Amino acid sequence: MNGYVEAGYVVVLGTLSIYGATLVTRERAARRRVGAATSVAQPGVPTEPQVARGDAPVVNHGGVEDEERGSGP
Amino acid sequence: MPARTVPPDRAAVALRVLGVTALVGVVATVWLGLFVTPPDEFMGNLVRLLYVHPPMAWVAFLAYGVASLASLLYLWPRTRAEHFDRVAGASAEVGVVFTGLTLVSGSIWGRPTWGAWWVWDPLLTTTALLFVLYLGYLALRRVPGEFHVRARRSAIGALIAFIDVPIVYLSVEWWRSLHQAPTVLNPTTHKTYVHGSMAWTLLLGFVSFTLVYIWLMAHRYRLAKLQDREDSEGLEVALAERRAEAVAG
């Protein structure tokens, strides 16, 4: 077709994919750290950080994380 | 007690649906843009960059508009809330990514069309300035300080940077430019210069990449919220550790 056209599409789609994947990975890592920090702050208490009104709970009951939450393409 | 799972919250489900919809839209845009729409009479196959380059610029403008609106709402005492600062930061960061892609995809288009990767054209120059201004805004956000002081100066920075957005858009009208005037909605002639399957594909590109923007911004917002919570809980954790050490000792 045209090398410039393919290059344009690859750059756009590749960059957006990498950025999106990075955001999702960082979000999951931050969610794990917040869960771990809460369990350190409250030893013996099941890991369940407080949730602001209208926000998603960040860790499931019993310390089981929902790995799939908020993921997308 | 056995661990039990909690169903994903509505926001997470909505975000996932949005992500899948955006992905389908982008795949359809790429398929239509590369394989279905016809080549242009003058530009040939290079016109296929039309389906990604203008949507990148549109989303960048949209992102900066949202960042500015959120900054205004933060600065206004009656609407001041931490989430407006996070929305501004998240939207501006995504906007910087889309501005970078606007510059790169435009450069790739410019090389075979103008014979140069870069020219100091008014539109290109003001867009590059926009990119640098919002990089500066993101750097300003990282300057340490008390939350509301940092948020206030960042909001002012976002509003100052936004001044360049209408200048970028109107630069092709104000100055002699190598870049063509707006194709979809020309502010001078009020005409549309793209029709048929090309117009529909371009429209789909605008919608799809706008959905991608919303999806990215939502994830960036959630990350910022978690990071803020991590920062505020850091002290609490340190105190708990000291207490545990004191008890053990």
Chai-1 contact restraints between the chains, C-beta under 6 A:
chainA,res_idxA,chainB,res_idxB,connection_type,confidence,min_distance_angstrom,max_distance_angstrom,comment,restraint_id
A,M1,B,N45,contact,1.0,0.0,6.0,A-B,restraint_1
A,N2,B,N45,contact,1.0,0.0,6.0,A-B,restraint_2
A,Y4,B,I108,contact,1.0,0.0,6.0,A-B,restraint_3
A,Y4,B,P112,contact,1.0,0.0,6.0,A-B,restraint_4
A,V5,B,N45,contact,1.0,0.0,6.0,A-B,restraint_5
A,V5,B,R48,contact,1.0,0.0,6.0,A-B,restraint_6
A,V5,B,L49,contact,1.0,0.0,6.0,A-B,restraint_7
A,A7,B,I108,contact,1.0,0.0,6.0,A-B,restraint_8
A,G8,B,L49,contact,1.0,0.0,6.0,A-B,restraint_9
A,G8,B,S105,contact,1.0,0.0,6.0,A-B,restraint_10
A,G8,B,I108,contact,1.0,0.0,6.0,A-B,restraint_11
A,V11,B,V104,contact,1.0,0.0,6.0,A-B,restraint_12
A,V12,B,V52,contact,1.0,0.0,6.0,A-B,restraint_13
A,V12,B,L101,contact,1.0,0.0,6.0,A-B,restraint_14
A,V12,B,S105,contact,1.0,0.0,6.0,A-B,restraint_15
A,T15,B,L101,contact,1.0,0.0,6.0,A-B,restraint_16
A,Y19,B,V97,contact,1.0,0.0,6.0,A-B,restraint_17
A,G20,B,L216,contact,1.0,0.0,6.0,A-B,restraint_18
A,L23,B,H219,contact,1.0,0.0,6.0,A-B,restraint_19
A,L23,B,R220,contact,1.0,0.0,6.0,A-B,restraint_20
A,R26,B,L223,contact,1.0,0.0,6.0,A-B,restraint_21
A,E27,B,H219,contact,1.0,0.0,6.0,A-B,restraint_22
A,E27,B,R222,contact,1.0,0.0,6.0,A-B,restraint_23
A,E27,B,L223,contact,1.0,0.0,6.0,A-B,restraint_24
A,A30,B,L223,contact,1.0,0.0,6.0,A-B,restraint_25
A,A30,B,L226,contact,1.0,0.0,6.0,A-B,restraint_26
A,V34,B,L226,contact,1.0,0.0,6.0,A-B,restraint_27
A,V34,B,R229,contact,1.0,0.0,6.0,A-B,restraint_28
A,V34,B,E230,contact,1.0,0.0,6.0,A-B,restraint_29
A,A37,B,E233,contact,1.0,0.0,6.0,A-B,restraint_30
A,A37,B,V237,contact,1.0,0.0,6.0,A-B,restraint_31
A,V40,B,V237,contact,1.0,0.0,6.0,A-B,restraint_32
A,A41,B,E236,contact,1.0,0.0,6.0,A-B,restraint_33
A,A41,B,V237,contact,1.0,0.0,6.0,A-B,restraint_34
A,A41,B,A240,contact,1.0,0.0,6.0,A-B,restraint_35
A,A56,B,D9,contact,1.0,0.0,6.0,A-B,restraint_36
A,A56,B,A11,contact,1.0,0.0,6.0,A-B,restraint_37
A,A56,B,A12,contact,1.0,0.0,6.0,A-B,restraint_38
A,N60,B,T5,contact,1.0,0.0,6.0,A-B,restraint_39
A,N60,B,V6,contact,1.0,0.0,6.0,A-B,restraint_40
A,H61,B,R4,contact,1.0,0.0,6.0,A-B,restraint_41
A,G62,B,A3,contact,1.0,0.0,6.0,A-B,restraint_42
A,V64,B,A3,contact,1.0,0.0,6.0,A-B,restraint_43
A,R69,B,P8,contact,1.0,0.0,6.0,A-B,restraint_44
A,R69,B,A12,contact,1.0,0.0,6.0,A-B,restraint_45
A,G70,B,A12,contact,1.0,0.0,6.0,A-B,restraint_46
A,G70,B,L15,contact,1.0,0.0,6.0,A-B,restraint_47
A,G72,B,R16,contact,1.0,0.0,6.0,A-B,restraint_48
A,G72,B,G19,contact,1.0,0.0,6.0,A-B,restraint_49
A,G72,B,W215,contact,1.0,0.0,6.0,A-B,restraint_50
A,P73,B,G19,contact,1.0,0.0,6.0,A-B,restraint_51
A,P73,B,L23,contact,1.0,0.0,6.0,A-B,restraint_52
